Amino acid sequence: MKKINMKKINLMVITLLPLFSLILSSEITLAVDSTSKANFELTGIKNGGFEVSASDVTFEQKTVHSTGVATTNQNNESTIRVNNFSGYANPWKLKVFISEFVGTSPTSKLFGAKITMPITKLSPVSNFDAGTITAIKPQVSAIELIPSTETVDNSRVYMEATQGKGYGEWLATFGNIDDKKPMSLSYEAGSSADSYVAKMTYSLEFTPEP
């Protein structure tokens, strides 16, 4: 009879050990969560906070022609960069003005000149996600620029952002590669064989934060 009792005791010990182990394990995994806040304030620039830059444009060389209008395309890659780091998404417009094409002699001018700026690739330099890019991307319009003296304002709006759009840095790229479209220059016959230069001026108008 004693041997039978010993077997029963051993069985009870073996049965109780897993139960104790389970309870102990459950107590170890208990935890208390706590949260806190990380606070940061970024102030904006109410009257300013914009940068504009543009690179030179070069057109393919042509031979003089007898009559009518000839056209040449841009043969380099150029960019226009607008950076709105003001911290606000107020409206802005980028205007482009071009002076007369003048040769090596002040009296040498390119007759009937006109530059066409197409709708080309516009991409953000800022690291926006795809949804944000679609929502805030500035609008680009194809324009024709007629060279003139500085006393005549022939500027045209090429890029603009309405309220709530256009913040961050944006880059318009012109050329003949992939989805980059080239600018074109048309001109009339009768101009002297020469190297002509015109000055393109980019002006940004923006609405300051009240």
Helices and strands as residue ranges (DSSP letters): H 2-28, E 50-54, E 69-73, E 78-84, E 92-98, E 114-117, E 121-124, H 130-136, E 139-140, E 143-145, E 156-161, E 168-174, E 184-188, E 200-206
